[in-house]
Amino acid sequence: MAALDEPVKIREGEELDPEKVRAFLIESIPGLKGDISIKQFPSGFSNLTYFITLGDREMVLRRPPFGKKAKTAHDMSREYRILSALKPYFPYCPEPLVYSEGSGVMDCPFYVMERIKGIIFRKDLPKGMTLDTNQARTLSTNLIRVLAELHNLDYVKAGLGDFGKPEGYVKRQIEGWSKRYRDARTPDAPDYEKVMQWLADKMQPDTDRPCLIHNDYKFDNAVLDASDPMKIIGILDWEMATVGDPFMDLGSSLAYWVEKDDPQQMQLIRMMPTNIEGMLTRKEQIKLYSELTNRPVDTFDFYYCFGLFRLAVIAQQIYYRFFHGQTKDQRFGMLIHAVKILEGTALEVMAKSNL
């Protein structure tokens, strides 16, 4: 069996008060009793995720990061709401248990959900795990199939008809992420003005088939069945989900997808084992997605370039916190290199595009 995703000791400065958390959970969730243990899942760069055992119950607590936060990011109540609404219709969601504004427990809103126990990919395959070419192809195909299942879901029936504003979605995304980048830019970061101008000039029209989109769909947000790693049993991190353009969602997802034949600079910022033999290429994923959703694709340059830029903004926002001493997590200091590499890749996409 491959290694499960396991928690570790909590990072300095990100500790929780165990007695306050225990008292809150016992009061809020019937049947809980016993001693509490709190650890932290070490990966991820956005919301902080803690592993809680209380007696024989395993749970996960999510809270925003410390330090400067983007105005519309890290909305715990929104994430809790979507999980509550979506769980009956999309079984890959974790079961939400309780939400709190944080008063008396910690200085911010947070929520608690059931743990989905399984394998989560990080940069490389877990120790002891191998995938042959056919298995890699099957797994990467299943990742697209689950995304297509989400995009084909009737979000109005799920009670999420007012969860976003699909009209003008593409324009708001380009303008919003451009503003976020300018607000988070540090003196050592590239200006990205050519990329932002190209996205504004080549902006695609709104989709006539909006859907519920995850907005951070990637391998390390997928939980795999430990007994059958080809099977996806959970999708995590719903903080940026909304109703919008599915191609923007797919473009954001493919920005993380570093293929085995991609240039060396992209290999340097690879975060998941998407480069192993047999994994679908980005072009193959686009083709499969189009078939599964019956959404024709003429050109994907705009959406992929947007995904690269959006990923750079996310990295820069996190790096901003490190640059200004708002976090001690040393991983964040390396993100400036990713910001620079992603700009170069986006400029290459623009130069080769027929748009």
Backbone torsions as a table, in degrees:
resi	resn	phi	psi	omega
1	MET	NA	134.8	177.7
2	ALA	-71.0	158.6	-177.6
3	ALA	-64.5	136.8	175.1
4	LEU	-79.1	159.9	176.0
5	ASP	-72.4	114.1	-172.8
6	GLU	-116.7	145.9	178.4
7	PRO	-79.7	165.6	179.7
8	VAL	-135.1	-175.7	177.4
9	LYS	-60.6	143.2	-177.3
10	ILE	-67.5	137.3	178.8
11	ARG	-65.2	148.1	179.0
12	GLU	-58.9	132.8	178.9
13	GLY	88.5	-3.3	-178.3
14	GLU	-121.7	25.3	-177.7
15	GLU	-74.7	152.1	172.6
16	LEU	-110.7	158.9	175.8
17	ASP	-86.0	106.9	-172.6
18	PRO	-63.0	-35.7	-178.2
19	GLU	-70.4	-37.3	176.5
20	LYS	-66.6	-42.4	178.9
21	VAL	-64.2	-44.0	-179.5
22	ARG	-61.4	-46.2	-179.7
23	ALA	-61.8	-40.7	179.7
24	PHE	-64.2	-47.0	-176.6
25	LEU	-66.2	-41.9	179.3
26	ILE	-63.6	-36.6	178.7
27	GLU	-72.6	-31.5	-171.1
28	SER	-94.4	-28.6	-174.3
29	ILE	-119.2	114.7	-177.5
30	PRO	-60.3	141.5	172.1
31	GLY	90.8	-4.0	-179.8
32	LEU	-80.1	140.0	174.5
33	LYS	-163.3	161.9	178.9
34	GLY	109.4	-173.6	-178.6
35	ASP	-81.0	156.8	-179.6
36	ILE	-111.5	144.3	173.3
37	SER	-132.5	133.9	-179.9
38	ILE	-126.3	125.0	172.5
39	LYS	-126.4	-176.6	-175.9
40	GLN	-132.4	138.5	171.8
41	PHE	-77.9	125.6	-167.2
42	PRO	-79.1	-20.2	-174.8
43	SER	-90.0	175.9	-178.3
44	GLY	91.3	149.7	-176.0
45	PHE	-123.1	4.4	-174.9
46	SER	-114.8	-113.0	179.4
47	ASN	-62.4	149.7	179.1
48	LEU	-86.5	137.4	-174.4
49	THR	-125.5	124.3	-175.6
50	TYR	-117.5	144.7	176.5
51	PHE	-100.2	122.9	-176.9
52	ILE	-118.9	129.2	167.3
53	THR	-114.5	131.4	176.9
54	LEU	-131.7	106.5	-169.3
55	GLY	66.0	-123.8	179.4
56	ASP	-103.6	12.5	-178.0
57	ARG	-97.7	132.9	177.3
58	GLU	-107.6	128.6	-177.5
59	MET	-139.7	167.7	178.0
60	VAL	-126.7	131.6	176.7
61	LEU	-109.2	134.7	178.9
62	ARG	-119.1	133.2	176.2
63	ARG	-143.1	159.7	178.2
64	PRO	-67.4	161.9	176.4
65	PRO	-72.4	165.5	173.5
66	PHE	-80.9	155.8	176.4
67	GLY	91.0	-167.7	-177.2
68	LYS	-61.8	135.4	-179.9
69	LYS	-130.2	144.6	175.2
70	ALA	-61.2	145.2	-171.9
71	LYS	-53.8	-44.2	-174.6
72	THR	-100.5	5.9	-177.6
73	ALA	-92.0	164.4	171.5
74	HIS	63.1	37.3	179.9
75	ASP	-84.7	98.9	-175.7
76	MET	-66.6	-39.2	-178.4
77	SER	-65.5	-36.2	179.6
78	ARG	-67.4	-43.5	179.6
79	GLU	-64.5	-40.3	179.0
80	TYR	-65.4	-38.7	-179.4
81	ARG	-64.5	-43.4	-177.5
82	ILE	-67.4	-37.2	177.4
83	LEU	-63.8	-41.1	-179.4
84	SER	-63.6	-40.4	-178.9
85	ALA	-77.0	-35.9	-170.1
86	LEU	-86.1	-27.2	-174.1
87	LYS	-51.4	-43.2	-179.7
88	PRO	-67.5	-18.0	-174.7
89	TYR	-109.6	-20.1	-176.4
90	PHE	-134.5	94.0	-169.1
91	PRO	-65.8	-9.0	-179.3
92	TYR	-77.3	-11.4	178.6
93	CYS	-71.3	144.6	169.8
94	PRO	-71.5	154.2	-179.7
95	GLU	-78.6	115.7	177.7
96	PRO	-74.8	140.1	-174.6
97	LEU	-111.3	-48.0	-177.7
98	VAL	-160.1	147.2	178.6
99	TYR	-122.0	146.9	177.3
100	SER	-142.9	144.2	173.1
101	GLU	-72.7	-8.7	174.2
102	GLY	101.1	-15.4	-176.5
103	SER	-55.5	123.9	177.9
104	GLY	84.1	-10.9	-179.5
105	VAL	-114.2	-50.6	174.3
106	MET	-153.2	176.8	-171.3
107	ASP	-90.2	23.4	-178.0
108	CYS	-158.4	161.1	173.3
109	PRO	-64.6	152.8	177.0
110	PHE	-157.6	166.3	172.9
111	TYR	-143.7	164.0	-178.1
112	VAL	-125.0	139.1	179.4
113	MET	-137.0	164.9	174.2
114	GLU	-67.3	148.0	175.0
115	ARG	-82.2	132.7	168.9
116	ILE	-95.8	109.4	-173.2
117	LYS	-87.8	121.6	-179.9
118	GLY	-177.6	-163.6	-177.4
119	ILE	-94.5	133.5	174.0
120	ILE	-124.9	125.6	179.7
121	PHE	-71.9	139.8	167.7
122	ARG	-112.6	-138.2	-175.6
123	LYS	-64.7	-43.6	-178.8
124	ASP	-124.2	167.9	177.9
125	LEU	-60.1	146.6	177.5
126	PRO	-57.8	150.8	179.4
127	LYS	-56.2	130.0	179.3
128	GLY	90.5	-4.1	-177.9
129	MET	-106.2	134.9	174.1
130	THR	-131.2	151.6	174.8
131	LEU	-128.1	126.3	173.9
132	ASP	-80.4	176.8	-174.0
133	THR	-58.3	-44.0	-179.3
134	ASN	-66.8	-38.9	179.1
135	GLN	-66.4	-41.3	178.4
136	ALA	-62.8	-39.7	179.3
137	ARG	-68.2	-41.6	178.8
138	THR	-61.9	-45.6	-177.7
139	LEU	-65.7	-45.4	-179.8
140	SER	-67.6	-30.5	173.6
141	THR	-66.2	-43.0	179.3
142	ASN	-63.8	-32.9	178.2
143	LEU	-62.1	-41.0	177.8
144	ILE	-72.0	-35.6	179.0
145	ARG	-62.2	-40.8	179.3
146	VAL	-67.8	-38.9	176.5
147	LEU	-62.8	-42.6	177.8
148	ALA	-63.0	-37.1	177.6
149	GLU	-62.2	-41.5	177.1
150	LEU	-63.4	-46.0	-177.2
151	HIS	-69.4	-24.2	177.9
152	ASN	-86.3	-5.9	-176.2
153	LEU	-70.1	144.7	176.3
154	ASP	-81.0	94.0	-174.3
155	TYR	-71.5	-25.0	176.8
156	VAL	-67.7	-44.1	177.8
157	LYS	-60.6	-32.8	179.7
158	ALA	-76.9	-2.0	178.9
159	GLY	85.5	20.5	-177.7
160	LEU	-115.8	28.8	-178.6
161	GLY	-64.9	-24.2	-179.5
162	ASP	-106.2	21.5	-171.4
163	PHE	-84.0	-8.8	179.2
164	GLY	-164.1	176.6	179.0
165	LYS	-122.7	92.1	-175.8
166	PRO	-65.2	-27.5	177.9
167	GLU	-68.6	124.9	-179.9
168	GLY	77.1	13.9	-174.9
169	TYR	-61.5	-47.5	-176.5
170	VAL	-61.8	-45.1	-179.9
171	LYS	-61.5	-43.7	180.0
172	ARG	-63.8	-36.4	-180.0
173	GLN	-66.4	-45.7	-179.8
174	ILE	-63.6	-47.1	-179.2
175	GLU	-67.7	-41.2	-177.2
176	GLY	-67.1	-46.5	-179.2
177	TRP	-69.6	-31.6	176.0
178	SER	-64.2	-43.9	178.2
179	LYS	-64.0	-41.2	179.7
180	ARG	-61.9	-39.9	179.4
181	TYR	-64.8	-47.0	-179.3
182	ARG	-61.6	-37.3	179.6
183	ASP	-68.5	-31.4	-175.5
184	ALA	-99.0	-0.9	-176.5
185	ARG	-64.5	135.8	175.3
186	THR	-107.9	163.6	-175.3
187	PRO	-58.8	-23.7	-178.0
188	ASP	-94.2	6.6	-177.3
189	ALA	-100.4	146.0	175.8
190	PRO	-65.4	159.1	-174.4
191	ASP	-83.7	-20.7	176.6
192	TYR	60.7	15.2	-175.4
193	GLU	-65.3	-37.4	178.6
194	LYS	-64.0	-40.9	179.6
195	VAL	-66.0	-46.6	-179.1
196	MET	-63.5	-37.8	179.3
197	GLN	-68.4	-40.8	178.9
198	TRP	-62.0	-43.8	178.9
199	LEU	-63.0	-38.2	178.1
200	ALA	-68.1	-39.9	-177.8
201	ASP	-72.7	-35.3	-175.4
202	LYS	-99.7	15.6	-174.6
203	MET	-53.7	130.7	-179.2
204	GLN	-86.6	153.1	-179.8
205	PRO	-69.0	161.4	176.8
206	ASP	-61.3	146.3	175.4
207	THR	-68.7	148.5	174.7
208	ASP	-91.3	2.9	178.3
209	ARG	-134.8	69.6	178.8
210	PRO	-63.6	157.9	-177.7
211	CYS	-153.6	173.7	174.6
212	LEU	-75.8	124.9	-179.3
213	ILE	-119.1	147.3	-176.3
214	HIS	-80.3	-43.2	175.9
215	ASN	76.6	4.3	172.1
216	ASP	-154.9	44.6	-171.6
217	TYR	-84.7	114.3	-177.8
218	LYS	-161.6	169.1	-172.8
219	PHE	-57.4	-39.3	-175.7
220	ASP	-81.8	7.3	167.2
221	ASN	-109.3	9.9	176.8
222	ALA	-110.4	138.6	177.2
223	VAL	-105.6	128.2	-178.4
224	LEU	-103.1	146.0	177.7
225	ASP	-64.8	123.8	-177.2
226	ALA	-62.5	-30.0	-179.0
227	SER	-88.9	-13.6	178.9
228	ASP	-150.0	81.0	-173.1
229	PRO	-63.0	-6.8	174.3
230	MET	-77.8	-14.4	-175.1
231	LYS	-98.4	128.0	177.1
232	ILE	-91.9	125.1	-176.8
233	ILE	-114.6	-7.3	-179.7
234	GLY	-157.9	148.3	171.9
235	ILE	-125.4	126.6	-173.3
236	LEU	-110.0	174.8	171.2
237	ASP	61.0	76.2	-176.9
238	TRP	-100.1	17.5	-171.8
239	GLU	-63.9	-26.4	-177.1
240	MET	-106.0	9.3	-179.1
241	ALA	-63.4	147.9	178.8
242	THR	-164.7	-179.5	171.3
243	VAL	-97.4	123.8	-176.0
244	GLY	-169.4	-150.6	-174.1
245	ASP	-89.5	120.7	-177.8
246	PRO	-64.5	-30.1	179.0
247	PHE	-68.4	-30.6	174.9
248	MET	-66.3	-36.2	177.8
249	ASP	-66.3	-46.9	179.8
250	LEU	-65.2	-39.7	178.0
251	GLY	-61.7	-40.6	177.4
252	SER	-64.8	-38.4	179.3
253	SER	-65.8	-44.3	-176.1
254	LEU	-72.0	-17.3	175.9
255	ALA	-62.7	-27.7	178.1
256	TYR	-82.1	-13.9	-168.9
257	TRP	-86.9	98.4	178.0
258	VAL	-94.6	115.4	-178.5
259	GLU	-82.4	163.4	-178.5
260	LYS	-64.6	-25.2	-178.8
261	ASP	-98.4	5.9	177.1
262	ASP	-68.0	156.5	-179.3
263	PRO	-58.6	159.6	-175.6
264	GLN	-58.2	-37.4	-177.9
265	GLN	-63.8	-33.8	176.4
266	MET	-73.3	-34.1	176.5
267	GLN	-60.5	-31.6	-178.4
268	LEU	-66.1	-25.5	-178.5
269	ILE	-110.0	13.9	176.8
270	ARG	-61.1	134.8	-177.8
271	MET	-114.8	-8.9	-178.2
272	MET	-142.0	160.5	-175.6
273	PRO	-79.7	50.3	-178.4
274	THR	-79.3	-4.1	-175.8
275	ASN	-98.0	3.9	-178.1
276	ILE	-77.3	154.7	-176.0
277	GLU	-59.2	129.6	177.1
278	GLY	106.2	-21.9	178.7
279	MET	-61.8	139.7	176.3
280	LEU	-58.1	143.8	172.4
281	THR	-77.6	169.7	177.1
282	ARG	-61.6	-40.5	179.6
283	LYS	-63.9	-40.3	178.8
284	GLU	-66.1	-37.0	178.3
285	GLN	-66.3	-42.1	178.7
286	ILE	-61.1	-44.9	-179.9
287	LYS	-62.9	-46.3	179.6
288	LEU	-63.0	-44.4	179.6
289	TYR	-59.3	-43.7	-180.0
290	SER	-60.3	-40.3	179.4
291	GLU	-68.2	-41.1	-176.4
292	LEU	-72.4	-27.3	-176.7
293	THR	-108.2	-5.3	-176.0
294	ASN	55.6	44.0	177.1
295	ARG	-118.4	104.9	-178.8
296	PRO	-65.3	144.7	-179.7
297	VAL	-123.0	118.2	176.9
298	ASP	-88.7	-51.9	175.5
299	THR	-143.1	143.1	-177.4
300	PHE	-113.8	6.3	-175.1
301	ASP	-57.7	-45.3	-177.7
302	PHE	-60.6	-46.2	-174.9
303	TYR	-70.7	-36.6	178.2
304	TYR	-69.7	-41.3	177.9
305	CYS	-63.5	-41.6	175.9
306	PHE	-59.4	-43.4	180.0
307	GLY	-60.2	-42.2	178.3
308	LEU	-63.0	-43.9	179.5
309	PHE	-65.0	-45.0	179.8
310	ARG	-60.1	-41.4	177.8
311	LEU	-63.3	-38.7	177.6
312	ALA	-64.0	-39.2	179.1
313	VAL	-64.2	-44.7	178.6
314	ILE	-58.6	-45.9	179.3
315	ALA	-62.4	-41.5	-178.4
316	GLN	-67.9	-38.0	177.6
317	GLN	-62.5	-39.2	178.9
318	ILE	-72.0	-42.0	178.2
319	TYR	-61.3	-35.4	178.3
320	TYR	-54.1	-42.6	-179.6
321	ARG	-64.3	-39.7	177.5
322	PHE	-68.8	-45.2	-178.0
323	PHE	-56.4	-38.4	-177.5
324	HIS	-96.2	13.3	173.4
325	GLY	72.0	24.2	-178.3
326	GLN	-90.5	-6.7	175.1
327	THR	-145.2	150.4	178.8
328	LYS	-102.9	3.7	-178.5
329	ASP	-70.4	110.8	-174.0
330	GLN	-66.4	-20.7	177.6
331	ARG	-59.3	-33.4	-174.0
332	PHE	-67.6	-26.8	-179.1
333	GLY	-66.6	-22.2	-178.9
334	MET	-82.9	-11.2	-172.5
335	LEU	-68.0	-21.2	178.5
336	ILE	-61.5	-31.7	178.0
337	HIS	-67.3	-39.1	177.4
338	ALA	-63.8	-40.2	179.1
339	VAL	-58.3	-43.0	-179.1
340	LYS	-70.3	-41.8	179.9
341	ILE	-65.6	-41.5	-179.9
342	LEU	-64.2	-34.1	176.4
343	GLU	-63.0	-44.6	179.7
344	GLY	-60.8	-40.6	179.0
345	THR	-66.7	-42.1	178.4
346	ALA	-62.5	-41.1	179.2
347	LEU	-64.2	-35.2	176.7
348	GLU	-65.9	-42.5	177.3
349	VAL	-60.1	-43.0	-179.9
350	MET	-62.9	-43.1	-176.2
351	ALA	-65.4	-31.9	-176.8
352	LYS	-92.7	-8.8	-173.1
353	SER	-74.3	148.1	175.1
354	ASN	-95.4	3.6	-179.9
355	LEU	-67.0	NA	NA
